[in-house]
Amino acid sequence: MVAQAKKRELKDAQKRKKQLEDRCKLEESIGTAAQTWNQEILPNWSTMCTSRRVRDLWWQGIPPSVRGKVWSLAVGNELNITHELYNICLARAKEKWKTTPAPTTETETEDRESSLELIKLDISRTFPQLCIFQQGGPYHDVLHSILGAYTCYRPDVGYVQGMSFIAAVLILNLDTADAFIAFANLLNKPCQMAFFRVDHSLMLTYFAAFEVFFEENLPKLFAHFKKNNLTPDIYLIDWIFTLYSKSLPLDLACRVWDVFCRDGEEFLFRTALGLLRLYQDVLTCMDFIHMAQFLTRLPDLIPAEQLFQHIAAVHMTSRNRKWAQVLQALQKDQERGSPVLKR
């Protein structure tokens, strides 16, 4: 027994040593990558951002110290929002909060989703495990300000559940005004606007496009989902609404965001296929209820490198057509009233 105990102790010590070595290697590689981004890539962004070397580095994950800057550059600012405009929107929001009483009945507000009450409720549920966005936390007021300012900037969109997670991730990586600029520009992208404005016909088009590539890449799992009537909306809506920030561990979600900022909406659906590919053996053994439960609450520990290997293995071409071409063709079908998109 003593010999076995010593053997276990030695094994545990070796395991701890290996973990320490791996952590040191990771920290060293992150430091080296950060230096490369800061000294070589960012100063020459316009000429280097599309190079093969930078794309390879991008895929490996952007170092946290430069992540916000890279996201801002990649997302861009087509809306030409300035820090001054953010301050104006925030001032309007604060004035509105002072003068607008909280609704007490359903009839007192036509658009409850833009109400202060829903923003407050959503903030309390945003990354609760971090304890930094809730009442009294260091980022509570910042998150509240960005969401409030956005409802004044885009009253036609207002506040929609899920926005708080996107804003929170940006706050963790950018200064407040820059986070607002990135937030507004991200939500202005066609896919995000379709979902946040609940454009049902366009959402169905996105789901149909996703299913084209689902069947192409994972035919057996696709057939299993069809047999069990598991439609994409059941799991994709939450993934797309929060850009995976609610569904994946935060560090892994940030890696997904890295490539999403580079490749656009296509990568959101490619990530979904990567997740299905990663767990296809598990999913094919499940019925409708268990599949829906699994996909709407993914495992807490998802191996990042394995997931990205599966994402890399996903082919985003169907009959020599890329994502954008498939989506465009389906949009035309939808305009003609094609039965393909009817659910």
N, C-alpha and C positions, 0 to 999 in steps of 0.2 A: 504493500500500500504506500509506503514511504517513497519507493522508487517511482510508482505511478504518479504520486503527487509532485515529485521533483520533475518528472517528465512533462507533466501538464504546465508546471510553472515555467519551465524552459521554453515550451511551445508558446505560451502566452507572452513571454518576454520577447521572443523572436517576432511574434505578430506585432507587438507594440513598436518594436524597432523598425519593422518594415513600414508600418503606418506613418511613423515619424519621418522616415526617409522619403516616402511618397509625398508627404505634406511639404517637406523642404524642397523637393524637386518641383512640385506644383507652384509654390511661392516664387521659386527662382525663375520658372518659365513665365509666370505672370509678370514679374518684374522686368524681364528681358523684353517681353512683348509690349509692355507699357512704354518702355524706352523707345522701341521701334516706332510705335504709333505717335508718340510725342515729338520725336526728333526727325523722323523721316516722312511719315505719312500725312499727319495733320498739317504741317507747314506747306505741303505740296498736294493738298487734297484734290484739286480739280484735275490734276494730271495723273495721280496715282490711284484714285479710288476705284477705278475699273480694271486695274492691272491684275493679272493672274495671281501674283504674289500676295497682294492685299486681299483678294477674294479668298485665298486659302487661309490667311491669318484670320479673316472675318469669320469663316466657318468654324474655326477652333474656339471662338468666343472672344469678345472684346474685353480687355482688362477693365475691371470696375472703375479704376481711376480716370479712364478716358471714355467710358461708355456713353455718358450723357452728351459729351461733345460730338461723338460720332453719330449718335442717334439724331441729334439736332441737324447735323449736316446732311444726313441721309434722308430724313423726312422732309427737310426743306421748309420754306415759309412762303408757299404760293399765295397765301392769304395776306401777306405783307403786314402781319400784326406786329405792332411795336410795344415796347414796355409801357409807353404812355397810354396806348389803347387798353392794355390790360388794367392799368390803374383806373381808367375811366369806367370800365365795365365793373370793376370791383366796387368803386364808389357808388355806382347805381345799384348794385346788388345790396350793399349795406343799407342804402336808403330804403330800398324795397323791403328789407327784413324789418326795419324799424316801423314802417307804416302798414305792413300787411300782417294781420293777425293770423295765427295758425288756424287752419280749417277745423271745424268741429263736426260738420256733417258732410256727406258726399255732395250735397247740392251747393255747398258754399264755394266749391272750386271745380271748374270744368276740366282743368288739366292738373290732376293731382301729382303727376310725375314731375312737374316743374316746381312743386311746392317745397318749401323749406323743410317741412316735416319729413318728406321722403329722403331728402339729402341727409338730414340728421340721422335717420334710421340706417341708411346705407353706410354712412361713415362709421357707425358703431359696429358694423359687420365686416369692415374692410381690414383684412389681415389681423384678426383679433389676437393671434398668437404673438404678434410683434409688440402689441400694447403701446404703439406710438401714434396711432391715428384716432384712438378713442378719446372721449372727453377727458381733458387734463393731460393728454399726451403731447409730446413736443411738436408733432406734425398735424394735430387736429385742426387748428385754425387755418393752416396753410391749405390743407385739403378742402376745407369748407369754403375758403376764399376762391380757389380755382373753380370749383364746381358752381358756386354762386355766380362768379363772373361769366362763366360760360353760358348760363341760362339767360343772362342779359345780352351776351354777344350773339347767341343764336336762340332767340325766343321761339322760333319756328320749330326747333328741335326740343328745347327745354332740357330737363334732366330725365335721364332714363336709367333704370337700375343696371348696374354693371359698370357705369362710367367711373365710379369711385375707384375701382381697382386699377383702371388704366391711368387715372390721374395720380394715384398713390405710387405706382411704379415709376412714373416720371419724376415725382417729387423726390424719390430716393436717389435719383441720378442727376437732377438738374436744379438750378436755382428757381425760385417761384415763378418769376415772369417768363423765363425760358421754358419751364415746364408747361405753363399755360399755352405758349405759342406752339409747342410740339403737340400738346393735347388737342387744340383746335384744328391743327393741320392734319393730324392723324384721323380725327373723326370726320374730316371732310373728304377722306378717300371714298371712292364709290362703294366698296364693300361695307365699310363701317356705316356710311350714311344710309345704305339700304336697310341694314339691320336696326340701327338706332331710330330710324324713322318708321320702322316696321312696314316696309314696302313689301307686302306679301308676294306679289308677282315676281319681283326681282329676287327675293329670298328663295323662292322656289326655283328660279333659274340657277342660282348659285348651288343649291342642293342637287339639281339635275346634273350640272357640270361636275360636281364632286363625284356623283355616282358613275359617271362615264369613266373617270380615272380609277375609281374604286374597283369597278368590274375589270378594268384593264390590268390592274396590278395584283388584285387579290380575288380572283374569280370564285374560289371555293368559299371564302368567307362572305363574299358578296351574295352568293347563292343562299348561304345559311341565313344571312340577315333578311333576304327576301322571303325565304320560307317562313321565317318567324315574324314577318311584317315589322321589322325594326327599321324605321325610316331615319334619315340623317338628322332631321330636326330635333330628334330626341336627345342627341348628344352634341351636335355641332353648334346649336344656338349659344349655349353657355361658353363653349370654347371660343367662338368668334366674338361674342359680346365683350368678353374680358381679355381677349388676346392671350388666352391660356394662363393669365396671371392668377386666376382663382382655382384652376384645375390642376396645375403643375406646381411642384415645389418652386419657390421664388427664384432661386439661383438658376434653375433649369428654364423657367419661364423667361428669364432675362436673356438666356442664350437663344431661345426661340425668337425673342424680340430682335436680337442682334441681326439675324438673317432676314427676318420679316422687314426690318427697316431698309435692308439692301434689296430684297427681291420683291417686296410688295405682297399683295393679297394672295397670290399663288402659293406662297410659302405657308400661309395659315392652313390651307387645305392639304398641302404636301405633308405638313406636320401631323395632321389628323390621320392621313394614310400611314405615316410612319408609326404612330401609336397603335393603329389597328394591326399593322404588320408585326409590331413587337409582341402584341398579345393575342395574335390570331389563334395559336394553339389552345389557349385558355378559352377564348370566346367561342370557338367552334364546338365546345363541349357544354355550352350553356343554352338555356331557353331564353325566351323574350325578357322575362322579369329580371333574371340574373345578369343578362347582357346590359340591359338598361341601367341597372344599379351599378354595375362595374364601370361603365363608361361615364356615368354622371358623377361617380366618386372614384377617381383613379387611385391606384396605390400611393401611399405616402412616399415610398422610396422607389424612384424610377431611375435606373442607371443612365446617366446622361450620354455617355459615349455609345452605349448600345442603342439608345433611341436615335441618336444622330446617324449611326450606321444604317439603321432601318430607314430613316428619312432619305439618306443618300441613295438608297437602293430603289426608291420610288421613282418611276419614270413618268414625267409629266408631259407625255405626248400620246395622242390617240389617233391612229390612222394618219400619221404625219401632221397632226394638228396640235398646236400648243394650247395651254390653258386659255389664254385670251381669245384664241380663234374658236375654241369649243364654246366658251361662254357667249361670244358674240353670235354664233350660229344659233344657240339655244334662245337667246334674246329675240332673234328674228322669228324663230318658231313660235315663241310666246306671243309676239305681236300679231302673228297670223292665227293665233288661237289653237296651236298644236295641242293634241291630247297628251303629248309626252309629259308636259309639265303639270298636268292636273292630278291632284291627289284626292 
